Amino acid sequence: MNSKERLKTTLAHRNPDRIAVDFGATPVTGIHVLTIKKLREYYGFRKIPVKVTEPYQMLGEVDPELMEALGADIVGLNPRNNIMGFESKDWKEFRMWWGQEVLVPRDFNTKIDSKGDLLLYPGGDRSAPPSARMPSTGYFFDTLIRQEPLVESNLNIEDNLEEFEPISDSDLEYWKMQVQSVQNSDKGIVANFGGTALGDIALVPAPFLKYPKGIRDIEEWYMSPLVRPDFVKELYDRQTDIAVANLKKLSDVVGNAIDVIYLCGNDFGTQHSTFCDLKGFREFYVPYYRKMTDWIHNNTQWKVFKHSCGAVEPLIEGFIEAGFDILNPVQVSAAGMNPSKLKEKYGDRLVFWGGGVDTQKVLSFGSPEDVRKQVNELCEIFSKQGGFVFNTIHNIQATVPVENIAAMIATVKKYNLH
């Protein structure tokens, strides 16, 4: 099988010739730029500055040379504008505080504040308030909340719809070119069109907008289903109407050249619990996600990717009802997320994309032998009857020992030979 055939077989819950592998195809299955640099050095590749493909989390480009070394089967297509509101083009060199020279887009415009923290501006516009901060000893950015004072009587749905717009002809042309760029690839394709996530707390503060209006504070947003449920429901109804109209146009452009659509990355779990119960998920999310997923399943061959960290087992039936085909990152270190029980209960209805190794403890702080042991165990559990794409549990961070990553890769390759 080639990589695309391998992914399609996996998505159909059949056994491929080997486990499909993803590193870098989505904003939640990526690798930090510093780790990309260390991996390239480990494998003896020439020294080049790494492109920052996702500046908010400082994820780096997994180029074809590194993809081959990692055994990756899947590539990702991303929107014209990144989460900070500017295009990934016209690359320039930038030195990070840890000494690495990286390539960033032209509009990656920053300022160092009085604390020594690095501030990043929405759309690259330094005349607007900064929307993200990287602490002076940090490796990625945190959102800066720019919530205007809320006056309940003045709340307007349109303010929280500002970023949800009918797709432009120029963006459709962009997506046409994106698909053409991979049409001769034998890799599986994931497309992140944007504009389809409901209540994602990474997006609610709108780090890409210069002057966001509406409910933009994360704490305020979490309270909204309780204190203003009609507002939330009307907003989601309006958002999904726009999203479906855009998906129709996108489908006309890309057809079935893509295999998977990255629909949403909103988290519903903590380490020990969920942010809402199943009843609340069914009330506030299922009807609106179903509007999108029903259209996708009825009109395309795309499979639908849903990301949620945490102890989300109590919500998984709701995820399935909402029309999600894929669950990521499968955080087996969280409460109630026993891998054997997840596979037994949901493995015939959900593809597990991730769950290959625990990034919180084992990959970051264990030994290479600890990594090899866990990777073998989790591959054995999740790969039965297909329906498993290997990835770490969320992005690989900057300080993970490169020897542990190499042990992980070598173990997956060796497992695939047995």
N, C-alpha and C positions, 0 to 999 in steps of 0.2 A: 504494500500500500504506500502511496505517497501521503504527505501530511494532510491534505484536504480530505482524502478518502478515509484516513484514520480518524479525523475529527468527525466526519459525517457518520461513520460507523459507531463511534462513541456516543454521539447525540441520539442515535437510534436505539441505544441500550443494547448494542451487540458487542461482542468481543472483537476489538481490532487486532492487528498483528502485534502491536505493543501499545503501552499506555501513551496517549497523546500528552504533550508537554507544552506549557505556556510560560514564557517569561517575557513580559513587556507589552502584551497585546492590549491591556486595559489599564486605566489609572489605579486599579487595585490589585494588579498582578505584576507590578513593575519592580525596578531595581534602582536604588539611589545612585546618583552620579559618582559618588566616591567609590562605591562598591563596584560599579562598572569599571572604573579605572583600575582597581585592584585585581579584578578578574582578568582584564586584558593583560596586565603584567604577569599574572599567574600562568596564563596560557601562552605567554611569550609573544604576544602580538605587538606590533609597532605602537609607539607612544603617539597618541593623538588626543587633542582636547575632546571631551565627551559633550555631546549636545544635551542640553536640558530640555527634554521634550514636554515635561509637565512641571512648571516652575513652582507651583504651590507646594508640592511634596518633594520637589527637586529630584524627580525621576529622570534617568538618563536613557539615551537611545541604545536599544539592543540592536546593533548593526548586524548585517548578514554574517559577518565573520564570527561574531560572538554568538549569534543564534545557532550557527552550526556547532560550535563548541558545547553549547548548553543543550543541544538536541531539541530545540524549540520547534514546534509544528505550526504556530499560529502567529499571524501578524494583525496589528490593529490599525484602523483608520479613525482619525480624530477630527473634530470640527475645525473650521478655519481659525477661530479664535479660541485660545485656551481659557482656563478657569480665571485667569487674571485679566482677560478681556483684550488680549493682543495676539497678533498672528505669530506663528512659529516660522519666521523667515528672516532674511537679512542678518545672518548670524554674526555676532561679535564676541571677542574674548572678554572674559570676566574672571577675576581672581577671587575665590572664596576665602573666608577667614582661615580655613584649614590649609590653605596654600595651593589648592588645586586650580589649575586654569581650565575653565569650562567654556563652552560656546552657548550663548544665550541669544534670544531674539533681539532685534533692534530696539524694541520698545520695553525691554526689561530695564526699567529706569528705577534707580534706587537712591536712598539717602541714609547715612548713618546718623542716628539720633544721639542725644547726650549720654545715653547708657551704653553706647557702642552697638546697639541693635541695628539690624538692616531693615529698612522700610521699603516696601514695594508698592507701586502706584497702579491703580486700575486703568487699564488701557494705555499704560505708560505715561499718563498725564500727570506731571509733577505739580500742576496747578490745582489738582483735586486732592482731597485728604487721602493719605496712604490707606490701603485696605488690607495690608498684611505685614507681619513683623517676624523676622527671624532673630531670635535671641542671639546675643554675642557668642554664645557657646553652643548654639543649636544647629541642626542640620536641615531644617525645613521651616516653612513659614506657618505662622498661626494667623487666623483671621482677626482683623480688628473690627469690632462691632461699631457701626456708625448709625445706630438707631436714633432717629429723630424722636423728640418727645411724643408719646402716643396720646391722642385725644380720641377716646372711644367713639364719640359721636361723629368724628370726621374720618373714620376708617373707610377706605375706598378700595374695592376689589381691584380696580385698575392699577393701583400702586404696586401690588404684588404680582401683577401680570406684565409688568414693564419688560421683563426679559423674555416673555413668551410671545413671539410674533410669528406671523405667516412667513414661511421661508422665502428668501429672495431668489430671483433668477440667478444672481451671481453666486449664491451659495449652492444652488442646484448644479450650476456649471462646475463649481469647485468639487462637489461630490462625484460628478461624472468623471472628472480628471483623476480623483483619488482612486476610483474603481479601475479606471483604465491603467493606472500605474501598477496594479497587482493582477491584471487579468491573465498574465502568463505565468503567474506564480503557482507553485504546487502546494502552497500553504493554505491552511484554514484561515478564514477572514472574519474578524470581529469589527463591527462598525459602531462607533459611539457618536450618534447623530446629535445628541443633546436635545433639550427641550421636552424630555419625557419623564423627568424625576419629580415626584410629588413630595414636598416637605423635606427634602434632603438638607440636613443641617450644614453641610459644606457649601450649599448653594443659597440657602435662605439669606445669609448676610450679604450676598451678592458682591464678592470681592472684585468682580468684573465691571460693576457699575460705578460711575464716578460719584453720584449722589443718590443712593438708593432710598426709595420711599416705601411706606407701608410697614409691615411687621418684619423687622430685620434682626431683632435680638433673638438669639437661640433660646434663651430661657422663656422669653415671651412666646415664642413660637410653640414650644412644648406645652405651654398652658392653653394655647388657643383652642384645641379640640374640646377642652372642658369649659372654657369661659365664653367662647364665640364659635360654637360648632357650625352654625349656619354659614358663617363667613368662610370657614375652611371648606365646607362641602361645595359652596358655590364657586370658590376659587378653583378647587380641583376639577369641578365640572367644566369650567371655562378653559382651564389649562389643557385638559384632555381633548376637548373639541379642537383646539388649535393643533395639538400634537397629532391627532388622527389625520387632520387635513394635510399636515406636513408629511406624515408618513406615506400618504397616498402619492404625493408628488415625488418623494424620494424613491419610492418603489418603482415609479415610472422610469427613473433615471438609472438606478443601480440594479433593478431586477433581482435575480437570485444569485448574483455574483458574490454576495456576502452569505455567510453561514449563520452568523449570530449577531443579534442586536443587543448592545449594552443599554438596557432600559433605565436602570436606576441604581444608585449607590447609597440610598438612605439607610442608616443603621437603625435596627429595632431592638438591639440587645446590649446589655452591659456584661460584665464578667460573670454576674450571678443571676441576672433576671432580664426582663424585657421592659421596654419603654411603654408598652400598652398590652392589654390582654387580647386574646383571640377575638372576643366580642367587639372590642374597639377597632381592631384591625379590619374585621369584616365590615364594620360600619363606615369607617373613614377612608379605607384604601381599596378594598376588593372591588367595589362597583366601578371605581375610576380607573384602576389598572386594567380591569377586564375590558373596558372600552377600547384601550389600546391593544391589549394582547389578543382579544377576539379578532380585531381587524387584521393584525399581523398573521395570526394562524389561518384565517379564512382567505387571505389574499397573497401570502408569500410562503416560502419554505424556511424562513428565518426561525431560529430558536431564540428564546428570550432569556437574557442573562440578568439575574438579580443579585446584588451584593448586599449583605448585611452581616456585620460583625456580631459577636456576642452569643449569649445563651438563648438562642431563638427557637429551640425545639418546640416550645408550646405554640409557636406561630406558623410552623412549617405547613400544616394543613391549609392555613390561610394563604400562604404563598402559592401553593398549588391551585387553590381556588381562584386566585388572582391571575392565573395563567402563566406563571413563571415556569420555564423548563429547566433552568440552571440556577443552582445556589452556590454562592461564593461568599466568604473564603472558607467556610466550614470550620469554624473555630472550635476544634476538638478539646482545647484547653479550658473552655467555658463550661459552666454548670449545665448538666443534662445533655451535653453534646457527645455522648459516647459513640465512637465511630461505628462499632458493630451494630448498635441499635439503630443508628441513623440509616445505615445501608439496608438493614433488614426491613425497616418500616417504610422507607421512602425511596429506596434505590431503584424501584421499577417505575417511579414517576418523576424523579428529579435526577438530573446530572449533577454530581458533586464536582465543582471546579475549584480546586484548592484542597486544603486539608492534608497536604503531603508531608508537612513537618511543622512543628510548633515554633513559630518565630519569637514568641515571648520568652521562652526559656531554653529549649533544646538547641535551636539553630544559633541563637545569640550567645548563650552561656554554657552550653554543653561541650563535650569533646567530640571530635570527628566520629568516634565509635558510638557515642550516644546518638548522633545524627543518623549514622548508617542503620542502627537498630530500629529507630522510630520510622524512618523512611520505608524500610522493608515491611514493618508491621502494617503501616497505613496503606501502602500499595497493595498488600495482600488482601486487606479488608475492602477497600473501595473499588478495586479493579474487577471484582467478580461480576460477570454478566455485563461488562462494559459500564458506560455511564460515569466515567471518571477521567477528568483532565488533571494531570499533576501540576500543582503550583504550591508555593508556600502559603501559609495562612497570612495573607496580606503581603504588602510590599516588603522587599528585603532592604533593611535599613543600613545606614552608613557605617555603623561600628561592628557589624557582624563579621567574625573572623573568616577570611577568605578560605582557609583550610576547611571550615565547616561547610561552606557552600560547595567547594570542590568535592567533598565527601558526599554531599547530597546528590550532586549531578552524577557522579560515578556510580552511586548506588542505584539510581533510577535506570541508568544505562545497563548495569549488570542485571537488575531485575528484569528488564525487558528482553534479556537474552535467554532467560530460563523457560 
